[in-house]
Amino acid sequence: MDVWEFETDLYTDQVVRWSTGRRLGGEIDVRASGTDEGAVTAAFAAACAQTVDRAKDPGKYGDSDER
């Protein structure tokens, strides 16, 4: 599910930045933001690919299945 939020503490003037992280309960959060639409689109695709890998191999990212 896509969610668009404006969070003032996460504002960036960088061209692009992205991250993935596992939330409590096992959901994986994907974030991509920046000032260049094309770079953000590409970063979001990379983050989604990492999310799939993260779901398949949680230990690779330091995630634990025990939550």
Phi and psi in degrees as a GROMACS rama.xvg file:
@    title "Ramachandran Plot"
@    xaxis  label "Phi"
@    yaxis  label "Psi"
@TYPE xy
-83.2527  137.681  ASP-2
-133.522  126.516  VAL-3
-105.773  122.907  TRP-4
-134.774  147.694  GLU-5
-109.516  114.717  PHE-6
-118.187  112.191  GLU-7
-59.4284  -31.7127  THR-8
-75.9258  -12.8464  ASP-9
-107.948  5.71738  LEU-10
-57.7306  142.374  TYR-11
-138.129  145.549  THR-12
-106.136  11.824  ASP-13
-75.208  155.647  GLN-14
-58.2127  -44.9068  VAL-15
-161.173  148.379  VAL-16
-151.633  147.601  ARG-17
-147.841  160.61  TRP-18
-159.993  160.293  SER-19
-131.279  152.3  THR-20
-160.467  147.671  GLY-21
-90.4104  127.861  ARG-22
-88.8025  161.658  ARG-23
-59.0175  130.464  LEU-24
102.652  -7.70524  GLY-25
98.7967  -11.545  GLY-26
-67.66  147.462  GLU-27
-108.42  126.923  ILE-28
-95.0398  131.924  ASP-29
-118.539  130.597  VAL-30
-133.205  138.144  ARG-31
-144.101  131.19  ALA-32
-149.491  163.994  SER-33
157.305  -175.424  GLY-34
-98.6926  -12.0536  THR-35
-110.177  112.744  ASP-36
-57.6614  -43.0104  GLU-37
-64.3575  -41.5721  GLY-38
-66.163  -39.2334  ALA-39
-67.3361  -40.6422  VAL-40
-61.0957  -45.3654  THR-41
-65.3565  -41.0944  ALA-42
-65.1988  -38.1529  ALA-43
-64.0824  -40.6832  PHE-44
-62.3665  -41.9443  ALA-45
-64.3809  -41.1718  ALA-46
-64.7068  -39.1669  ALA-47
-64.3316  -40.6823  CYS-48
-62.8673  -40.7202  ALA-49
-66.1141  -34.8576  GLN-50
-62.3374  -41.6151  THR-51
-62.4046  -45.5726  VAL-52
-63.8791  -40.4397  ASP-53
-62.9007  -38.0404  ARG-54
-69.3087  -35.5025  ALA-55
-75.8654  -33.6013  LYS-56
-136.679  71.625  ASP-57
-59.8806  -32.4609  PRO-58
-64.251  -28.5564  GLY-59
-61.6351  -27.7325  LYS-60
-107.861  9.33982  TYR-61
78.872  11.4848  GLY-62
-81.9196  151.366  ASP-63
-117.734  139.49  SER-64
-75.5516  -12.9088  ASP-65
-91.3987  100.003  GLU-66
